[in-house]
Amino acid sequence: MEKTKKIWMDGKFVNWDDANVHILTHTLHYGLGVFEGIRCYRCDDGRSAVFRLKEHTDRLFESAHIMLIEIPFTRDAINKAILETLKINDMKEGYIRPIVFLGDGSMGILPKNNPVRVAIAAWPWGVYLGEEALKNGIRIKVSTYARHHVNSMMTKAKVTGHYVNSILAKREAIADGYDEALLLDTEGYVSEGSGENIFIVKNGLLKTTPLTSNLKGITRDSVMRIAKDKGLEVKEERFTRDELYIADEAFFTGTAAELTPIREADRRTIGQGKPGPVTKTIQETFFNIVKGKEKKYEGWLAYV
Ligand SMILES: *Cc1c(COP(=O)(O)O)cnc(C)c1O
């Protein structure tokens, strides 16, 4: 990973190498922290823009609210700090990682006097699953691990500890020769990838899983808007793994994965085994939007 110069920590910038925490940091031991993943793109006019900054910051605060963590900064201050982190590092494009965590203090499960700390790092990060994945699609495997039950984890929150489940699934998928995992919910319906929401297309109709055990993805929301604006119907409805097998098209969405076509699931070819027309048109529009080429969606961009 490529280092940048500065990381914002608790209200001020520190050098990349000095952005350290104590070994007794509560979050490190018990996994209660919330975070975001945000992308900034270089636009065609030379400027840079953060994609849906407000929505990401709002979700960070909602995640904290669900987890009874009080962030000691306002939303405006966090928005500003994110933009400043990009500026101070001369970053034209890349990935931004705000994290809210509980510092050292009490060591019991119950956080007591542990300070709520906030850091924002940013670094250059290209295509998450590779250029090839964006162009030709990936092969996925239904995981043997189920996504969290809605009453064991709070799945609307982007919580650090939730990702143990994602790592288990991702490692298994990679070890078995696939590119990414697809997790089912505890009732056996399709939920989401290790860090991506999923869409399927059948006879021109798009379907995505309703917001139960999966995260409320901002890319998911963007894709739903783009599809509707193109006159396509989108349903938020549960579906099973065999409905995915017989879909015409399928794709993952996420800030990291952007819009990645799925060409195969559990050794079944999806549709023609390559990105289909609906996937391609939405993907193309998505990349035009983030690069500032679609005036209609300018409201989604926060220029640096
Ligand atoms: C972050 C994430 C997503 C994608 O959300 P975006 O807002 O589109 O980045 C989906 N599922 C999980 C589990 C995630 O962590």
The ligand as a Gaussian input file, in Angstrom:
#p B3LYP/6-31G(d) Opt

LIG

0 1
 C      -19.128000      -1.154000       2.701000
 C      -19.928000      -2.385000       2.398000
 C      -20.805000      -2.471000       1.309000
 C      -20.859000      -1.441000       0.223000
 O      -21.309000      -0.203000       0.665000
 P      -20.946000       1.099000      -0.169000
 O      -21.614000       2.185000       0.602000
 O      -21.506000       0.928000      -1.515000
 O      -19.474000       1.197000      -0.170000
 C      -21.612000      -3.595000       1.220000
 N      -21.553000      -4.599000       2.098000
 C      -20.696000      -4.565000       3.136000
 C      -20.665000      -5.684000       4.082000
 C      -19.866000      -3.457000       3.296000
 O      -19.002000      -3.430000       4.304000

